[in-house]
Amino acid sequence: MLSPNVKKNISLSNFTTWRIGGPAEWMSEPRTPEEIQSLINWATNKKINCNIIGAGSNLLINDNGLEGLSLCMRKYKGAKIDKTSGIIEALGGETLPNLARKAANSGLHGLEWAIGIPGTIGGAVVMNAGAQGHSISDYLESIKTLSLQGQLRTIKAMDLDYSYRSSLLQKEKLIVLSARLKLEPGHEKIEIHRVTNQNLNHRLNTQPYKAQSCGSVFRNPDPFKAAKLIEDLGLKGLRYGGAEISKIHSNFIINADKASSSDIKELINLIQKKVNDSYGILLKTEVKTCGF
């Protein structure tokens, strides 16, 4: 008998920003910590693996689909904000744009850069997401996590081994139940909204914001920018099957015409080879692959 919150053979393409991905063997969208715990117990009892999907950005899922239980966290959202102290307690499925707006509405400075990043706070904490010289780790105090064995744990930010787009959480598979952030209180809402909107407009004008993409595909290899390395090789607009290097921003690969997961993967490999052949630099991906 199925758990009432678990469905079978659900296409994951509707749960990723690339609109790519085969069927999940089992699928659920929990809304509470108790539901998440129950689903982990259910998967454990069935002896199947568990895949965590946040907002489905920064994620390439194989067209063959995923075995086991896939948890989409996009309905597990909400945030408590203390305007006086600047402390935010955000659930793992809360999206960064929503959180940036809520912070601005509360007169809290610190998340203006996050307005256009299409991910959840849980995903941001794992990847150490950032933009414009800022990273989520700059504002993170601690997180509450749940292991796939059902163990609850609170971890301080200083113990997560943060560096550029990297954290301990990429090596240890944990579900981020919530994140505690510390922002600067007492700022003028009008000014914070002005900067937030300015950042959003910049993204709209310099990135294929409305196209089906995963955001930035490659990490910047210090001291270079991945986009410039790719653009200088004349690769903007290059296509492989239905996948295309964006003509607007060359660190974006868009689903231009019913791209398959292998189209995306082959185009990533092609970019890496051309950049490595020309510059001796192997670009590392930000995007996470599942089911390959």
JOPE-V157507 format. One record per run of one state. SS is the DSSP state (H for helix, E for strand, C for the rest). FROM is the first residue (numbers start at 0). TO is the last residue. If there is no record, write none. Layout:
# JOPE-V157507
ss=SS from=FROM to=TO
ss=SS from=FROM to=TO
This chain:
# JOPE-V157507
ss=C from=0 to=5
ss=E from=6 to=10
ss=H from=11 to=14
ss=C from=15 to=21
ss=E from=22 to=27
ss=C from=28 to=31
ss=H from=32 to=45
ss=C from=46 to=48
ss=E from=49 to=52
ss=C from=53 to=57
ss=E from=58 to=60
ss=C from=61 to=64
ss=E from=65 to=71
ss=C from=72 to=77
ss=E from=78 to=81
ss=C from=82 to=85
ss=E from=86 to=90
ss=C from=91 to=93
ss=E from=94 to=94
ss=H from=95 to=104
ss=C from=105 to=107
ss=E from=108 to=108
ss=C from=109 to=110
ss=H from=111 to=113
ss=C from=114 to=118
ss=E from=119 to=119
ss=H from=120 to=126
ss=C from=127 to=128
ss=E from=129 to=130
ss=C from=131 to=132
ss=E from=133 to=134
ss=H from=135 to=137
ss=C from=138 to=138
ss=E from=139 to=146
ss=C from=147 to=150
ss=E from=151 to=155
ss=H from=156 to=158
ss=C from=159 to=161
ss=E from=162 to=162
ss=C from=163 to=164
ss=E from=165 to=165
ss=C from=166 to=166
ss=H from=167 to=169
ss=C from=170 to=172
ss=E from=173 to=181
ss=C from=182 to=182
ss=E from=183 to=183
ss=C from=184 to=187
ss=H from=188 to=205
ss=C from=206 to=216
ss=E from=217 to=217
ss=C from=218 to=224
ss=H from=225 to=231
ss=C from=232 to=237
ss=E from=238 to=239
ss=C from=240 to=241
ss=E from=242 to=244
ss=C from=245 to=251
ss=E from=252 to=254
ss=C from=255 to=259
ss=H from=260 to=278
ss=C from=279 to=283
ss=E from=284 to=284
ss=C from=285 to=286
ss=E from=287 to=289
ss=C from=290 to=291
